[in-house]
Amino acid sequence: MAIRLADCDATHLDAIRSIFNTEIAQSMALWEESPRSEATVRGWWDTKVAAGFPVIGAFDGDGLVGFATYGQFRPQSGYQLTAEHSIYVVASHRGRGIGRQLLNAIVERAQSAGMHALIGVIDAANSPSCRLHESAGFELVGRLPEVGRKFDRWLDACFYQKTLK
């Protein structure tokens, strides 16, 4: 079955929460150690909706198998046209081009919204995500060594940027 991209709505919050919590428990995609509660994910969602930020889902049939979103990079007004994006794909669906579809969709949505730049902050050890971003025209603009810690390891954050036209 083909993957279908569509905007998520509040009915997808349980699936989004499941994806978040799996990544928290099993990967370095989110530098958090405690699962996100229903209230936390609802607050995250309400913030996205209030700001007009998209949450684009990847659906295999009716099931959510990934999503992409962006949000405010930093709170100061000078950053209002720069956004930080995130992409998550469930492990069983990785390697099928879903991450690329979601990245392309979030770039297009940011361009349509008048954003000037997109930033991805990626764990340096996540080479598939780094390669995906590089192949989509993102440039590695900085690496912050040992700024995070998870699973008893120090983590480096790589900042990838794409200036939108």
N, C-alpha and C positions, 0 to 999 in steps of 0.2 A: 504494500500500500504506500502511496506517495505521502510525503510529509506536507502538511498544510500549515501555513503561517497565518495567524489571525491575532487581533488584539485580545488580550486576556480581560476577564471581568472578575468581579468579586466571587463568582462561583468557582473560580480556579484557585482560590487562596489555600485550600488544603493541599492541593497538588504542588503549588509553589512552595509551601512550607515543607513538604516532604523532600523536595529537591534541595532546598536550603539545608535542611537538617542532615540529609545524607552527605552533602558536601562538607558540612562542619565536622561530622563524625569520621569521614573517610579520606579527606583530601586537604590540600593546602589552598584550595580555591577561596575559602573564606578563613581569615585568620581569627577565628572565634573558636571557643571550646565548649560552650553551652548551647544546647538546642534552642531554637527560637520558638517562643510560645505563640499561641494563636493571637494573643493581644499584640505581641511584637510585630507579627506579620501584618495584622490588620492596620497597625499604626504606620508601617512601611507603605502599605497600599494606599492608605488615606493621604499620606504625604505626596505620593506619586500622582494620584488623581487630582489633588488640590493644585499642584503645580503644572498640571497638563503634560506630565512626562509619560511616555508610552511604556507599556509592558507587552511585548510581542511574544506570543506563544508559538511553539512548534508542536503540532498535534499529529499523532499517528493514530488514525481513526479518531476516537473521542478522547484519547488519553494525552495528557500534556507530557511531552518528553524533553522539553527544554524551553527556555525563555531568555529574552534579552531585554534590557532596559537601560535607561540612562537617567542621571539626576545631576543635581548641582555639584560642580567640582569643589568649590569653596564658597562660603556664605557671603563674602564681600561682593559688593555690586560690580566691581571691576571684572569679576569672573563670570558675569551673567550669560555670556555667549560661549562659555566653555563648559562641557559636560563630561562627567565620568561615566563610562558604560560598563555593563557586566553582561556576561553570557554564561549560561549554564545548560549543559546537556547531560541527561542521565547516562550512566556508564554503558547500559545496554544498547544505546543508540549512537555512541561516539564512532567516529571514523566513517560516517555516511554522508558527510557534507552538511549536516544540520547546523553546526557552528558557523560555517561560512554563510549559509542562508540567513541565519539570525544576525550575523555581523553586517552583512550587506543591507538587511532590512533596517537595522538600527542606524546605520550611516545615512541611508536615504531619509529616514524619519527626522534625524537631526538636521540634515540639510534643509528639508522642507520647513522645519521650525525656525530656520535662520541661525542655527548654531554656527559658530566659527571654527571650533576645534573640539575633537573628541579625545579623551584620555582613557587609556586602559591601564590599570595597575595590576600587574601579573607577577605571581611568584616566579622567580628566576628559574626554578627547576621545572616549571611547566612548559617544556619545550614545544609541545603541540600547539598551545595557545600562542606562544611567542611566534612560531612559524606562521600560524594563521594570520596574525596581525601584520607581520612583515609582508606576507603575500598580498594583503589587502591594502597596501600602501601606507601602513602605519610605520613610523620611525621610532626606534629606540632612542629616547631623548635623555634618559637618566636611569641609573641603577643605584639604589640605596642599600648598601650592604648591612646585613644583620640588624634590620630595623623591626623585625617581627620574630615571634617565637611561638612554636606550636609543636606538639609531639616531641618535646625535649630537643628541638633543633632550632638553630638560628636561621632566619629566612631573609633573603634579599628580595626587595621589591623593584621590579622593572617598570618604568613608565614608558608607555607607547603612545604616540600622538599622531593624529591625522588632522591636518588643516583642511577644512571643508571649503568647497568652492561654490 
